[in-house]
């Protein structure tokens, strides 16, 4: 039986099983990922800014 990668509860729908997360955990996972990507962009912008200041 497939379980959620985040909370280890059994997954009921084929969609959840396919995604590996329950609906709630899927949303939380995506939010965390979006937050992470947002931070990545911020770091890139910060480096670019520092690069420009050095030149
Ligand atoms: Zn879960």
mmCIF file of the protein (N, C-alpha, C, O) and its ligand, coordinates in Angstrom:
data_MODEL
# 
_entry.id   MODEL 
# 
loop_
_entity.id 
_entity.type 
_entity.pdbx_number_of_molecules 
1 polymer     1 
2 non-polymer 1 
# 
_entity_poly.entity_id                      1 
_entity_poly.type                           'polypeptide(L)' 
_entity_poly.nstd_linkage                   no 
_entity_poly.nstd_monomer                   no 
_entity_poly.pdbx_seq_one_letter_code       
;(UNK)(UNK)(UNK)(UNK)(UNK)(UNK)(UNK)(UNK)(UNK)(UNK)(UNK)(UNK)(UNK)(UNK)(UNK)(UNK)
(UNK)(UNK)(UNK)(UNK)(UNK)(UNK)(UNK)(UNK)(UNK)(UNK)(UNK)(UNK)(UNK)(UNK)(UNK)(UNK)
(UNK)(UNK)(UNK)(UNK)(UNK)(UNK)(UNK)(UNK)(UNK)(UNK)(UNK)(UNK)(UNK)(UNK)(UNK)(UNK)
(UNK)(UNK)(UNK)(UNK)(UNK)(UNK)(UNK)
;
_entity_poly.pdbx_seq_one_letter_code_can   XXXXXXXXXXXXXXXXXXXXXXXXXXXXXXXXXXXXXXXXXXXXXXXXXXXXXXX 
_entity_poly.pdbx_strand_id                 A 
# 
loop_
_entity_poly_seq.entity_id 
_entity_poly_seq.num 
_entity_poly_seq.mon_id 
_entity_poly_seq.hetero 
1 1  UNK n 
1 2  UNK n 
1 3  UNK n 
1 4  UNK n 
1 5  UNK n 
1 6  UNK n 
1 7  UNK n 
1 8  UNK n 
1 9  UNK n 
1 10 UNK n 
1 11 UNK n 
1 12 UNK n 
1 13 UNK n 
1 14 UNK n 
1 15 UNK n 
1 16 UNK n 
1 17 UNK n 
1 18 UNK n 
1 19 UNK n 
1 20 UNK n 
1 21 UNK n 
1 22 UNK n 
1 23 UNK n 
1 24 UNK n 
1 25 UNK n 
1 26 UNK n 
1 27 UNK n 
1 28 UNK n 
1 29 UNK n 
1 30 UNK n 
1 31 UNK n 
1 32 UNK n 
1 33 UNK n 
1 34 UNK n 
1 35 UNK n 
1 36 UNK n 
1 37 UNK n 
1 38 UNK n 
1 39 UNK n 
1 40 UNK n 
1 41 UNK n 
1 42 UNK n 
1 43 UNK n 
1 44 UNK n 
1 45 UNK n 
1 46 UNK n 
1 47 UNK n 
1 48 UNK n 
1 49 UNK n 
1 50 UNK n 
1 51 UNK n 
1 52 UNK n 
1 53 UNK n 
1 54 UNK n 
1 55 UNK n 
# 
loop_
_struct_asym.id 
_struct_asym.entity_id 
A 1 
B 2 
# 
loop_
_chem_comp.id 
_chem_comp.type 
_chem_comp.mon_nstd_flag 
UNK 'L-peptide linking' . 
ZN  non-polymer         . 
# 
_pdbx_entity_nonpoly.entity_id   2 
_pdbx_entity_nonpoly.name        ? 
_pdbx_entity_nonpoly.comp_id     ZN 
# 
_pdbx_nonpoly_scheme.asym_id         B 
_pdbx_nonpoly_scheme.entity_id       2 
_pdbx_nonpoly_scheme.mon_id          ZN 
_pdbx_nonpoly_scheme.ndb_seq_num     1 
_pdbx_nonpoly_scheme.pdb_seq_num     101 
_pdbx_nonpoly_scheme.auth_seq_num    101 
_pdbx_nonpoly_scheme.pdb_mon_id      ZN 
_pdbx_nonpoly_scheme.auth_mon_id     ZN 
_pdbx_nonpoly_scheme.pdb_strand_id   A 
_pdbx_nonpoly_scheme.pdb_ins_code    . 
# 
loop_
_atom_site.group_PDB 
_atom_site.id 
_atom_site.type_symbol 
_atom_site.label_atom_id 
_atom_site.label_alt_id 
_atom_site.label_comp_id 
_atom_site.label_asym_id 
_atom_site.label_entity_id 
_atom_site.label_seq_id 
_atom_site.pdbx_PDB_ins_code 
_atom_site.Cartn_x 
_atom_site.Cartn_y 
_atom_site.Cartn_z 
_atom_site.occupancy 
_atom_site.B_iso_or_equiv 
_atom_site.pdbx_formal_charge 
_atom_site.auth_seq_id 
_atom_site.auth_comp_id 
_atom_site.auth_asym_id 
_atom_site.auth_atom_id 
_atom_site.pdbx_PDB_model_num 
ATOM   1   N  N  . UNK A 1 1  ? 0.836  -1.201 0.000   1.00 0.00 ? 1   UNK A N  1 
ATOM   2   C  CA . UNK A 1 1  ? 0.000  0.000  0.000   1.00 0.00 ? 1   UNK A CA 1 
ATOM   3   C  C  . UNK A 1 1  ? 0.874  1.255  0.000   1.00 0.00 ? 1   UNK A C  1 
ATOM   4   O  O  . UNK A 1 1  ? 1.892  1.312  0.690   1.00 0.00 ? 1   UNK A O  1 
ATOM   5   N  N  . UNK A 1 2  ? 0.473  2.245  -0.769  1.00 0.00 ? 2   UNK A N  1 
ATOM   6   C  CA . UNK A 1 2  ? 1.220  3.499  -0.833  1.00 0.00 ? 2   UNK A CA 1 
ATOM   7   C  C  . UNK A 1 2  ? 0.895  4.387  0.359   1.00 0.00 ? 2   UNK A C  1 
ATOM   8   O  O  . UNK A 1 2  ? -0.257 4.504  0.779   1.00 0.00 ? 2   UNK A O  1 
ATOM   9   N  N  . UNK A 1 3  ? 1.927  5.001  0.884   1.00 0.00 ? 3   UNK A N  1 
ATOM   10  C  CA . UNK A 1 3  ? 1.723  5.933  1.986   1.00 0.00 ? 3   UNK A CA 1 
ATOM   11  C  C  . UNK A 1 3  ? 2.276  7.303  1.620   1.00 0.00 ? 3   UNK A C  1 
ATOM   12  O  O  . UNK A 1 3  ? 3.133  7.425  0.744   1.00 0.00 ? 3   UNK A O  1 
ATOM   13  N  N  . UNK A 1 4  ? 1.777  8.331  2.300   1.00 0.00 ? 4   UNK A N  1 
ATOM   14  C  CA . UNK A 1 4  ? 2.220  9.693  2.076   1.00 0.00 ? 4   UNK A CA 1 
ATOM   15  C  C  . UNK A 1 4  ? 3.692  9.844  2.464   1.00 0.00 ? 4   UNK A C  1 
ATOM   16  O  O  . UNK A 1 4  ? 4.120  9.364  3.513   1.00 0.00 ? 4   UNK A O  1 
ATOM   17  N  N  . UNK A 1 5  ? 4.450  10.509 1.612   1.00 0.00 ? 5   UNK A N  1 
ATOM   18  C  CA . UNK A 1 5  ? 5.881  10.696 1.886   1.00 0.00 ? 5   UNK A CA 1 
ATOM   19  C  C  . UNK A 1 5  ? 6.119  11.637 3.045   1.00 0.00 ? 5   UNK A C  1 
ATOM   20  O  O  . UNK A 1 5  ? 7.200  11.663 3.633   1.00 0.00 ? 5   UNK A O  1 
ATOM   21  N  N  . UNK A 1 6  ? 5.094  12.409 3.366   1.00 0.00 ? 6   UNK A N  1 
ATOM   22  C  CA . UNK A 1 6  ? 5.258  13.421 4.399   1.00 0.00 ? 6   UNK A CA 1 
ATOM   23  C  C  . UNK A 1 6  ? 4.769  12.951 5.763   1.00 0.00 ? 6   UNK A C  1 
ATOM   24  O  O  . UNK A 1 6  ? 5.450  13.156 6.767   1.00 0.00 ? 6   UNK A O  1 
ATOM   25  N  N  . UNK A 1 7  ? 3.603  12.329 5.810   1.00 0.00 ? 7   UNK A N  1 
ATOM   26  C  CA . UNK A 1 7  ? 3.043  11.946 7.107   1.00 0.00 ? 7   UNK A CA 1 
ATOM   27  C  C  . UNK A 1 7  ? 2.856  10.430 7.253   1.00 0.00 ? 7   UNK A C  1 
ATOM   28  O  O  . UNK A 1 7  ? 2.421  9.951  8.300   1.00 0.00 ? 7   UNK A O  1 
ATOM   29  N  N  . UNK A 1 8  ? 3.186  9.692  6.206   1.00 0.00 ? 8   UNK A N  1 
ATOM   30  C  CA . UNK A 1 8  ? 3.098  8.232  6.228   1.00 0.00 ? 8   UNK A CA 1 
ATOM   31  C  C  . UNK A 1 8  ? 1.699  7.656  6.387   1.00 0.00 ? 8   UNK A C  1 
ATOM   32  O  O  . UNK A 1 8  ? 1.542  6.481  6.720   1.00 0.00 ? 8   UNK A O  1 
ATOM   33  N  N  . UNK A 1 9  ? 0.694  8.472  6.154   1.00 0.00 ? 9   UNK A N  1 
ATOM   34  C  CA . UNK A 1 9  ? -0.668 7.948  6.185   1.00 0.00 ? 9   UNK A CA 1 
ATOM   35  C  C  . UNK A 1 9  ? -0.939 7.257  4.857   1.00 0.00 ? 9   UNK A C  1 
ATOM   36  O  O  . UNK A 1 9  ? -0.374 7.633  3.829   1.00 0.00 ? 9   UNK A O  1 
ATOM   37  N  N  . UNK A 1 10 ? -1.812 6.236  4.879   1.00 0.00 ? 10  UNK A N  1 
ATOM   38  C  CA . UNK A 1 10 ? -2.118 5.556  3.611   1.00 0.00 ? 10  UNK A CA 1 
ATOM   39  C  C  . UNK A 1 10 ? -2.812 6.481  2.628   1.00 0.00 ? 10  UNK A C  1 
ATOM   40  O  O  . UNK A 1 10 ? -3.689 7.255  3.009   1.00 0.00 ? 10  UNK A O  1 
ATOM   41  N  N  . UNK A 1 11 ? -2.421 6.401  1.366   1.00 0.00 ? 11  UNK A N  1 
ATOM   42  C  CA . UNK A 1 11 ? -3.016 7.234  0.321   1.00 0.00 ? 11  UNK A CA 1 
ATOM   43  C  C  . UNK A 1 11 ? -4.186 6.492  -0.293  1.00 0.00 ? 11  UNK A C  1 
ATOM   44  O  O  . UNK A 1 11 ? -4.091 5.305  -0.607  1.00 0.00 ? 11  UNK A O  1 
ATOM   45  N  N  . UNK A 1 12 ? -5.292 7.204  -0.461  1.00 0.00 ? 12  UNK A N  1 
ATOM   46  C  CA . UNK A 1 12 ? -6.518 6.545  -0.923  1.00 0.00 ? 12  UNK A CA 1 
ATOM   47  C  C  . UNK A 1 12 ? -6.781 6.718  -2.407  1.00 0.00 ? 12  UNK A C  1 
ATOM   48  O  O  . UNK A 1 12 ? -7.188 5.767  -3.075  1.00 0.00 ? 12  UNK A O  1 
ATOM   49  N  N  . UNK A 1 13 ? -6.558 7.910  -2.930  1.00 0.00 ? 13  UNK A N  1 
ATOM   50  C  CA . UNK A 1 13 ? -6.905 8.134  -4.331  1.00 0.00 ? 13  UNK A CA 1 
ATOM   51  C  C  . UNK A 1 13 ? -5.712 7.856  -5.243  1.00 0.00 ? 13  UNK A C  1 
ATOM   52  O  O  . UNK A 1 13 ? -4.560 8.052  -4.855  1.00 0.00 ? 13  UNK A O  1 
ATOM   53  N  N  . UNK A 1 14 ? -6.004 7.398  -6.458  1.00 0.00 ? 14  UNK A N  1 
ATOM   54  C  CA . UNK A 1 14 ? -4.924 7.143  -7.432  1.00 0.00 ? 14  UNK A CA 1 
ATOM   55  C  C  . UNK A 1 14 ? -4.060 8.377  -7.662  1.00 0.00 ? 14  UNK A C  1 
ATOM   56  O  O  . UNK A 1 14 ? -2.852 8.263  -7.867  1.00 0.00 ? 14  UNK A O  1 
ATOM   57  N  N  . UNK A 1 15 ? -4.679 9.561  -7.627  1.00 0.00 ? 15  UNK A N  1 
ATOM   58  C  CA . UNK A 1 15 ? -3.970 10.814 -7.827  1.00 0.00 ? 15  UNK A CA 1 
ATOM   59  C  C  . UNK A 1 15 ? -2.939 11.011 -6.716  1.00 0.00 ? 15  UNK A C  1 
ATOM   60  O  O  . UNK A 1 15 ? -1.784 11.344 -6.980  1.00 0.00 ? 15  UNK A O  1 
ATOM   61  N  N  . UNK A 1 16 ? -3.370 10.801 -5.469  1.00 0.00 ? 16  UNK A N  1 
ATOM   62  C  CA . UNK A 1 16 ? -2.470 10.947 -4.329  1.00 0.00 ? 16  UNK A CA 1 
ATOM   63  C  C  . UNK A 1 16 ? -1.339 9.929  -4.391  1.00 0.00 ? 16  UNK A C  1 
ATOM   64  O  O  . UNK A 1 16 ? -0.182 10.252 -4.124  1.00 0.00 ? 16  UNK A O  1 
ATOM   65  N  N  . UNK A 1 17 ? -1.683 8.711  -4.742  1.00 0.00 ? 17  UNK A N  1 
ATOM   66  C  CA . UNK A 1 17 ? -0.683 7.652  -4.852  1.00 0.00 ? 17  UNK A CA 1 
ATOM   67  C  C  . UNK A 1 17 ? 0.335  8.021  -5.921  1.00 0.00 ? 17  UNK A C  1 
ATOM   68  O  O  . UNK A 1 17 ? 1.537  7.823  -5.745  1.00 0.00 ? 17  UNK A O  1 
ATOM   69  N  N  . UNK A 1 18 ? -0.154 8.555  -7.017  1.00 0.00 ? 18  UNK A N  1 
ATOM   70  C  CA . UNK A 1 18 ? 0.709  8.964  -8.118  1.00 0.00 ? 18  UNK A CA 1 
ATOM   71  C  C  . UNK A 1 18 ? 1.650  10.099 -7.694  1.00 0.00 ? 18  UNK A C  1 
ATOM   72  O  O  . UNK A 1 18 ? 2.820  10.121 -8.076  1.00 0.00 ? 18  UNK A O  1 
ATOM   73  N  N  . UNK A 1 19 ? 1.134  11.022 -6.913  1.00 0.00 ? 19  UNK A N  1 
ATOM   74  C  CA . UNK A 1 19 ? 1.928  12.177 -6.469  1.00 0.00 ? 19  UNK A CA 1 
ATOM   75  C  C  . UNK A 1 19 ? 2.806  11.846 -5.274  1.00 0.00 ? 19  UNK A C  1 
ATOM   76  O  O  . UNK A 1 19 ? 3.835  12.483 -5.051  1.00 0.00 ? 19  UNK A O  1 
ATOM   77  N  N  . UNK A 1 20 ? 2.397  10.858 -4.517  1.00 0.00 ? 20  UNK A N  1 
ATOM   78  C  CA . UNK A 1 20 ? 3.167  10.457 -3.347  1.00 0.00 ? 20  UNK A CA 1 
ATOM   79  C  C  . UNK A 1 20 ? 2.818  11.228 -2.080  1.00 0.00 ? 20  UNK A C  1 
ATOM   80  O  O  . UNK A 1 20 ? 3.456  11.055 -1.042  1.00 0.00 ? 20  UNK A O  1 
ATOM   81  N  N  . UNK A 1 21 ? 1.806  12.074 -2.174  1.00 0.00 ? 21  UNK A N  1 
ATOM   82  C  CA . UNK A 1 21 ? 1.370  12.861 -1.016  1.00 0.00 ? 21  UNK A CA 1 
ATOM   83  C  C  . UNK A 1 21 ? -0.147 12.880 -0.951  1.00 0.00 ? 21  UNK A C  1 
ATOM   84  O  O  . UNK A 1 21 ? -0.816 12.768 -1.978  1.00 0.00 ? 21  UNK A O  1 
ATOM   85  N  N  . UNK A 1 22 ? -0.689 13.019 0.244   1.00 0.00 ? 22  UNK A N  1 
ATOM   86  C  CA . UNK A 1 22 ? -2.116 13.262 0.396   1.00 0.00 ? 22  UNK A CA 1 
ATOM   87  C  C  . UNK A 1 22 ? -2.399 14.690 -0.029  1.00 0.00 ? 22  UNK A C  1 
ATOM   88  O  O  . UNK A 1 22 ? -1.465 15.473 -0.202  1.00 0.00 ? 22  UNK A O  1 
ATOM   89  N  N  . UNK A 1 23 ? -3.678 15.052 -0.202  1.00 0.00 ? 23  UNK A N  1 
ATOM   90  C  CA . UNK A 1 23 ? -4.015 16.400 -0.685  1.00 0.00 ? 23  UNK A CA 1 
ATOM   91  C  C  . UNK A 1 23 ? -3.456 17.521 0.201   1.00 0.00 ? 23  UNK A C  1 
ATOM   92  O  O  . UNK A 1 23 ? -2.948 18.522 -0.306  1.00 0.00 ? 23  UNK A O  1 
ATOM   93  N  N  . UNK A 1 24 ? -3.550 17.350 1.512   1.00 0.00 ? 24  UNK A N  1 
ATOM   94  C  CA . UNK A 1 24 ? -3.075 18.388 2.446   1.00 0.00 ? 24  UNK A CA 1 
ATOM   95  C  C  . UNK A 1 24 ? -1.556 18.485 2.406   1.00 0.00 ? 24  UNK A C  1 
ATOM   96  O  O  . UNK A 1 24 ? -0.994 19.579 2.339   1.00 0.00 ? 24  UNK A O  1 
ATOM   97  N  N  . UNK A 1 25 ? -0.901 17.337 2.447   1.00 0.00 ? 25  UNK A N  1 
ATOM   98  C  CA . UNK A 1 25 ? 0.560  17.330 2.432   1.00 0.00 ? 25  UNK A CA 1 
ATOM   99  C  C  . UNK A 1 25 ? 1.094  17.817 1.092   1.00 0.00 ? 25  UNK A C  1 
ATOM   100 O  O  . UNK A 1 25 ? 2.144  18.457 1.033   1.00 0.00 ? 25  UNK A O  1 
ATOM   101 N  N  . UNK A 1 26 ? 0.379  17.518 0.026   1.00 0.00 ? 26  UNK A N  1 
ATOM   102 C  CA . UNK A 1 26 ? 0.780  17.983 -1.303  1.00 0.00 ? 26  UNK A CA 1 
ATOM   103 C  C  . UNK A 1 26 ? 0.837  19.507 -1.316  1.00 0.00 ? 26  UNK A C  1 
ATOM   104 O  O  . UNK A 1 26 ? 1.784  20.102 -1.830  1.00 0.00 ? 26  UNK A O  1 
ATOM   105 N  N  . UNK A 1 27 ? -0.186 20.125 -0.744  1.00 0.00 ? 27  UNK A N  1 
ATOM   106 C  CA . UNK A 1 27 ? -0.249 21.579 -0.703  1.00 0.00 ? 27  UNK A CA 1 
ATOM   107 C  C  . UNK A 1 27 ? 0.888  22.132 0.160   1.00 0.00 ? 27  UNK A C  1 
ATOM   108 O  O  . UNK A 1 27 ? 1.548  23.098 -0.224  1.00 0.00 ? 27  UNK A O  1 
ATOM   109 N  N  . UNK A 1 28 ? 1.111  21.528 1.306   1.00 0.00 ? 28  UNK A N  1 
ATOM   110 C  CA . UNK A 1 28 ? 2.186  21.983 2.195   1.00 0.00 ? 28  UNK A CA 1 
ATOM   111 C  C  . UNK A 1 28 ? 3.541  21.809 1.540   1.00 0.00 ? 28  UNK A C  1 
ATOM   112 O  O  . UNK A 1 28 ? 4.428  22.652 1.673   1.00 0.00 ? 28  UNK A O  1 
ATOM   113 N  N  . UNK A 1 29 ? 3.684  20.704 0.832   1.00 0.00 ? 29  UNK A N  1 
ATOM   114 C  CA . UNK A 1 29 ? 4.942  20.435 0.138   1.00 0.00 ? 29  UNK A CA 1 
ATOM   115 C  C  . UNK A 1 29 ? 5.183  21.475 -0.955  1.00 0.00 ? 29  UNK A C  1 
ATOM   116 O  O  . UNK A 1 29 ? 6.298  21.968 -1.126  1.00 0.00 ? 29  UNK A O  1 
ATOM   117 N  N  . UNK A 1 30 ? 4.135  21.796 -1.681  1.00 0.00 ? 30  UNK A N  1 
ATOM   118 C  CA . UNK A 1 30 ? 4.256  22.798 -2.749  1.00 0.00 ? 30  UNK A CA 1 
ATOM   119 C  C  . UNK A 1 30 ? 4.533  24.188 -2.184  1.00 0.00 ? 30  UNK A C  1 
ATOM   120 O  O  . UNK A 1 30 ? 5.299  24.959 -2.761  1.00 0.00 ? 30  UNK A O  1 
ATOM   121 N  N  . UNK A 1 31 ? 3.908  24.500 -1.058  1.00 0.00 ? 31  UNK A N  1 
ATOM   122 C  CA . UNK A 1 31 ? 4.156  25.789 -0.407  1.00 0.00 ? 31  UNK A CA 1 
ATOM   123 C  C  . UNK A 1 31 ? 5.611  25.884 0.039   1.00 0.00 ? 31  UNK A C  1 
ATOM   124 O  O  . UNK A 1 31 ? 6.258  26.917 -0.134  1.00 0.00 ? 31  UNK A O  1 
ATOM   125 N  N  . UNK A 1 32 ? 6.107  24.821 0.603   1.00 0.00 ? 32  UNK A N  1 
ATOM   126 C  CA . UNK A 1 32 ? 7.502  24.790 1.069   1.00 0.00 ? 32  UNK A CA 1 
ATOM   127 C  C  . UNK A 1 32 ? 8.447  24.920 -0.114  1.00 0.00 ? 32  UNK A C  1 
ATOM   128 O  O  . UNK A 1 32 ? 9.469  25.602 -0.038  1.00 0.00 ? 32  UNK A O  1 
ATOM   129 N  N  . UNK A 1 33 ? 8.096  24.260 -1.204  1.00 0.00 ? 33  UNK A N  1 
ATOM   130 C  CA . UNK A 1 33 ? 8.925  24.302 -2.408  1.00 0.00 ? 33  UNK A CA 1 
ATOM   131 C  C  . UNK A 1 33 ? 8.917  25.713 -3.021  1.00 0.00 ? 33  UNK A C  1 
ATOM   132 O  O  . UNK A 1 33 ? 9.951  26.212 -3.467  1.00 0.00 ? 33  UNK A O  1 
ATOM   133 N  N  . UNK A 1 34 ? 7.743  26.338 -3.035  1.00 0.00 ? 34  UNK A N  1 
ATOM   134 C  CA . UNK A 1 34 ? 7.622  27.691 -3.573  1.00 0.00 ? 34  UNK A CA 1 
ATOM   135 C  C  . UNK A 1 34 ? 8.443  28.663 -2.725  1.00 0.00 ? 34  UNK A C  1 
ATOM   136 O  O  . UNK A 1 34 ? 9.102  29.564 -3.244  1.00 0.00 ? 34  UNK A O  1 
ATOM   137 N  N  . UNK A 1 35 ? 8.386  28.460 -1.433  1.00 0.00 ? 35  UNK A N  1 
ATOM   138 C  CA . UNK A 1 35 ? 9.152  29.300 -0.497  1.00 0.00 ? 35  UNK A CA 1 
ATOM   139 C  C  . UNK A 1 35 ? 10.647 29.118 -0.754  1.00 0.00 ? 35  UNK A C  1 
ATOM   140 O  O  . UNK A 1 35 ? 11.417 30.078 -0.746  1.00 0.00 ? 35  UNK A O  1 
ATOM   141 N  N  . UNK A 1 36 ? 11.031 27.886 -0.978  1.00 0.00 ? 36  UNK A N  1 
ATOM   142 C  CA . UNK A 1 36 ? 12.431 27.567 -1.244  1.00 0.00 ? 36  UNK A CA 1 
ATOM   143 C  C  . UNK A 1 36 ? 12.892 28.218 -2.544  1.00 0.00 ? 36  UNK A C  1 
ATOM   144 O  O  . UNK A 1 36 ? 13.974 28.802 -2.601  1.00 0.00 ? 36  UNK A O  1 
ATOM   145 N  N  . UNK A 1 37 ? 12.078 28.118 -3.578  1.00 0.00 ? 37  UNK A N  1 
ATOM   146 C  CA . UNK A 1 37 ? 12.424 28.704 -4.876  1.00 0.00 ? 37  UNK A CA 1 
ATOM   147 C  C  . UNK A 1 37 ? 12.498 30.223 -4.779  1.00 0.00 ? 37  UNK A C  1 
ATOM   148 O  O  . UNK A 1 37 ? 13.348 30.859 -5.402  1.00 0.00 ? 37  UNK A O  1 
ATOM   149 N  N  . UNK A 1 38 ? 11.601 30.786 -3.993  1.00 0.00 ? 38  UNK A N  1 
ATOM   150 C  CA . UNK A 1 38 ? 11.580 32.232 -3.806  1.00 0.00 ? 38  UNK A CA 1 
ATOM   151 C  C  . UNK A 1 38 ? 12.884 32.681 -3.139  1.00 0.00 ? 38  UNK A C  1 
ATOM   152 O  O  . UNK A 1 38 ? 13.459 33.710 -3.493  1.00 0.00 ? 38  UNK A O  1 
ATOM   153 N  N  . UNK A 1 39 ? 13.331 31.888 -2.175  1.00 0.00 ? 39  UNK A N  1 
ATOM   154 C  CA . UNK A 1 39 ? 14.572 32.192 -1.479  1.00 0.00 ? 39  UNK A CA 1 
ATOM   155 C  C  . UNK A 1 39 ? 15.770 32.054 -2.414  1.00 0.00 ? 39  UNK A C  1 
ATOM   156 O  O  . UNK A 1 39 ? 16.721 32.832 -2.344  1.00 0.00 ? 39  UNK A O  1 
ATOM   157 N  N  . UNK A 1 40 ? 15.708 31.044 -3.297  1.00 0.00 ? 40  UNK A N  1 
ATOM   158 C  CA . UNK A 1 40 ? 16.768 30.838 -4.279  1.00 0.00 ? 40  UNK A CA 1 
ATOM   159 C  C  . UNK A 1 40 ? 16.938 32.079 -5.155  1.00 0.00 ? 40  UNK A C  1 
ATOM   160 O  O  . UNK A 1 40 ? 18.051 32.551 -5.384  1.00 0.00 ? 40  UNK A O  1 
ATOM   161 N  N  . UNK A 1 41 ? 15.815 32.589 -5.633  1.00 0.00 ? 41  UNK A N  1 
ATOM   162 C  CA . UNK A 1 41 ? 15.830 33.776 -6.483  1.00 0.00 ? 41  UNK A CA 1 
ATOM   163 C  C  . UNK A 1 41 ? 16.425 34.947 -5.719  1.00 0.00 ? 41  UNK A C  1 
ATOM   164 O  O  . UNK A 1 41 ? 17.231 35.712 -6.248  1.00 0.00 ? 41  UNK A O  1 
ATOM   165 N  N  . UNK A 1 42 ? 16.013 35.071 -4.471  1.00 0.00 ? 42  UNK A N  1 
ATOM   166 C  CA . UNK A 1 42 ? 16.500 36.170 -3.636  1.00 0.00 ? 42  UNK A CA 1 
ATOM   167 C  C  . UNK A 1 42 ? 18.018 36.089 -3.482  1.00 0.00 ? 42  UNK A C  1 
ATOM   168 O  O  . UNK A 1 42 ? 18.708 37.106 -3.552  1.00 0.00 ? 42  UNK A O  1 
ATOM   169 N  N  . UNK A 1 43 ? 18.531 34.880 -3.272  1.00 0.00 ? 43  UNK A N  1 
ATOM   170 C  CA . UNK A 1 43 ? 19.982 34.704 -3.129  1.00 0.00 ? 43  UNK A CA 1 
ATOM   171 C  C  . UNK A 1 43 ? 20.690 35.062 -4.436  1.00 0.00 ? 43  UNK A C  1 
ATOM   172 O  O  . UNK A 1 43 ? 21.732 35.718 -4.425  1.00 0.00 ? 43  UNK A O  1 
ATOM   173 N  N  . UNK A 1 44 ? 20.125 34.630 -5.549  1.00 0.00 ? 44  UNK A N  1 
ATOM   174 C  CA . UNK A 1 44 ? 20.706 34.954 -6.852  1.00 0.00 ? 44  UNK A CA 1 
ATOM   175 C  C  . UNK A 1 44 ? 20.751 36.465 -7.075  1.00 0.00 ? 44  UNK A C  1 
ATOM   176 O  O  . UNK A 1 44 ? 21.742 37.007 -7.567  1.00 0.00 ? 44  UNK A O  1 
ATOM   177 N  N  . UNK A 1 45 ? 19.673 37.122 -6.708  1.00 0.00 ? 45  UNK A N  1 
ATOM   178 C  CA . UNK A 1 45 ? 19.623 38.572 -6.865  1.00 0.00 ? 45  UNK A CA 1 
ATOM   179 C  C  . UNK A 1 45 ? 20.642 39.252 -5.957  1.00 0.00 ? 45  UNK A C  1 
ATOM   180 O  O  . UNK A 1 45 ? 21.268 40.243 -6.332  1.00 0.00 ? 45  UNK A O  1 
ATOM   181 N  N  . UNK A 1 46 ? 20.789 38.712 -4.781  1.00 0.00 ? 46  UNK A N  1 
ATOM   182 C  CA . UNK A 1 46 ? 21.745 39.249 -3.823  1.00 0.00 ? 46  UNK A CA 1 
ATOM   183 C  C  . UNK A 1 46 ? 23.172 39.116 -4.372  1.00 0.00 ? 46  UNK A C  1 
ATOM   184 O  O  . UNK A 1 46 ? 23.964 40.055 -4.279  1.00 0.00 ? 46  UNK A O  1 
ATOM   185 N  N  . UNK A 1 47 ? 23.489 37.975 -4.930  1.00 0.00 ? 47  UNK A N  1 
ATOM   186 C  CA . UNK A 1 47 ? 24.822 37.745 -5.497  1.00 0.00 ? 47  UNK A CA 1 
ATOM   187 C  C  . UNK A 1 47 ? 25.075 38.674 -6.686  1.00 0.00 ? 47  UNK A C  1 
ATOM   188 O  O  . UNK A 1 47 ? 26.167 39.214 -6.864  1.00 0.00 ? 47  UNK A O  1 
ATOM   189 N  N  . UNK A 1 48 ? 24.027 38.838 -7.487  1.00 0.00 ? 48  UNK A N  1 
ATOM   190 C  CA . UNK A 1 48 ? 24.137 39.705 -8.647  1.00 0.00 ? 48  UNK A CA 1 
ATOM   191 C  C  . UNK A 1 48 ? 24.397 41.146 -8.199  1.00 0.00 ? 48  UNK A C  1 
ATOM   192 O  O  . UNK A 1 48 ? 25.173 41.876 -8.816  1.00 0.00 ? 48  UNK A O  1 
ATOM   193 N  N  . UNK A 1 49 ? 23.745 41.525 -7.136  1.00 0.00 ? 49  UNK A N  1 
ATOM   194 C  CA . UNK A 1 49 ? 23.910 42.863 -6.579  1.00 0.00 ? 49  UNK A CA 1 
ATOM   195 C  C  . UNK A 1 49 ? 25.347 43.063 -6.085  1.00 0.00 ? 49  UNK A C  1 
ATOM   196 O  O  . UNK A 1 49 ? 25.972 44.091 -6.348  1.00 0.00 ? 49  UNK A O  1 
ATOM   197 N  N  . UNK A 1 50 ? 25.850 42.071 -5.373  1.00 0.00 ? 50  UNK A N  1 
ATOM   198 C  CA . UNK A 1 50 ? 27.222 42.139 -4.858  1.00 0.00 ? 50  UNK A CA 1 
ATOM   199 C  C  . UNK A 1 50 ? 28.241 42.178 -5.991  1.00 0.00 ? 50  UNK A C  1 
ATOM   200 O  O  . UNK A 1 50 ? 29.253 42.876 -5.931  1.00 0.00 ? 50  UNK A O  1 
ATOM   201 N  N  . UNK A 1 51 ? 27.931 41.397 -7.026  1.00 0.00 ? 51  UNK A N  1 
ATOM   202 C  CA . UNK A 1 51 ? 28.797 41.354 -8.212  1.00 0.00 ? 51  UNK A CA 1 
ATOM   203 C  C  . UNK A 1 51 ? 28.885 42.745 -8.838  1.00 0.00 ? 51  UNK A C  1 
ATOM   204 O  O  . UNK A 1 51 ? 29.959 43.198 -9.234  1.00 0.00 ? 51  UNK A O  1 
ATOM   205 N  N  . UNK A 1 52 ? 27.755 43.396 -8.916  1.00 0.00 ? 52  UNK A N  1 
ATOM   206 C  CA . UNK A 1 52 ? 27.681 44.723 -9.536  1.00 0.00 ? 52  UNK A CA 1 
ATOM   207 C  C  . UNK A 1 52 ? 28.419 45.764 -8.671  1.00 0.00 ? 52  UNK A C  1 
ATOM   208 O  O  . UNK A 1 52 ? 29.032 46.697 -9.190  1.00 0.00 ? 52  UNK A O  1 
ATOM   209 N  N  . UNK A 1 53 ? 28.346 45.584 -7.370  1.00 0.00 ? 53  UNK A N  1 
ATOM   210 C  CA . UNK A 1 53 ? 28.990 46.527 -6.458  1.00 0.00 ? 53  UNK A CA 1 
ATOM   211 C  C  . UNK A 1 53 ? 30.507 46.426 -6.543  1.00 0.00 ? 53  UNK A C  1 
ATOM   212 O  O  . UNK A 1 53 ? 31.220 47.407 -6.330  1.00 0.00 ? 53  UNK A O  1 
ATOM   213 N  N  . UNK A 1 54 ? 30.992 45.221 -6.859  1.00 0.00 ? 54  UNK A N  1 
ATOM   214 C  CA . UNK A 1 54 ? 32.425 44.979 -6.932  1.00 0.00 ? 54  UNK A CA 1 
ATOM   215 C  C  . UNK A 1 54 ? 33.037 45.588 -8.203  1.00 0.00 ? 54  UNK A C  1 
ATOM   216 O  O  . UNK A 1 54 ? 34.190 46.020 -8.222  1.00 0.00 ? 54  UNK A O  1 
ATOM   217 N  N  . UNK A 1 55 ? 32.222 45.602 -9.253  1.00 0.00 ? 55  UNK A N  1 
ATOM   218 C  CA . UNK A 1 55 ? 32.725 46.056 -10.552 1.00 0.00 ? 55  UNK A CA 1 
ATOM   219 C  C  . UNK A 1 55 ? 32.999 47.566 -10.566 1.00 0.00 ? 55  UNK A C  1 
ATOM   220 O  O  . UNK A 1 55 ? 33.426 48.107 -11.586 1.00 0.00 ? 55  UNK A O  1 
HETATM 221 ZN ZN . ZN  B 2 .  ? 0.431  13.232 4.308   1.00 0.00 ? 101 ZN  A ZN 1 
# 
